[in-house]
Amino acid sequence: MMPVQVMAMAAPAAPVATDAARDDAERLGALFDRHHQRLYRLARRLCQGSDDAGDVVQETFLRAARAPASVPDGMPHEEAWLVRVLINICRDRWRMRASRTRLDPRGDAGLPLRSADPEAALIARSLVWRALDALPPRRRAMLVMYELDGATIPAIARLLGVAPVTVRWHLARGRREMAALVRGMQGDES
C-alpha cells in the first residue's frame, strides 16, 4: 500500500512543469500573433531580401522561445524587447558580412576551401594551417574552438577562465592576423 501512496503524491509534479511549458507556448503564440507582421515589415527594411527578413523574424522568436521569462509583460514592453532583439540580430549579420567583405574583397569568403583541383585544395589547407601555427597559442586555441569546433564565446571564456570580451578581442585579432599571414604566404608562393 505504501508504494501506491508515494506514486500518488509524486504524480502532481509532472503536470506543473507541463502547465508552465504550455503557458510559455501559449504566450509565445500570442506574441507571434500580435507582433510578427510588424517585425517582418521592419526586418524587410533592414535586410536584403524577403528570405533574410523571414530568417531574422524566425531567429527573433526562437530567442524568445529559448528564454520566455526574459520577454517583459505588457504590449509596449514586449514589442520593444522583440524589436531590440531583431535589430541586434540584423547588426550581427551586418558585422559578419562586413568582416567577410573586408577579409575577402572578391566576395568568395563564404565559399568552402574545396576545389575541383585536389592540389589547390591541399595548398589552401596547408596555407591555413601554417597561418594558424604562426599565431600565439592562446589566440590559435580560441580560433580553433570557435571557428572549427563551433564552441560559443561564453563557453570558450568559461573554459579558459577569461572574460567573453577577451575572447571576442582575440578572435577579431586572430582573424586579421590570419588574413594577413595567408595573403603574405600566397604572395611568397607566386
Beta strands, then each sheet from edge to edge (+ up, - down):
end
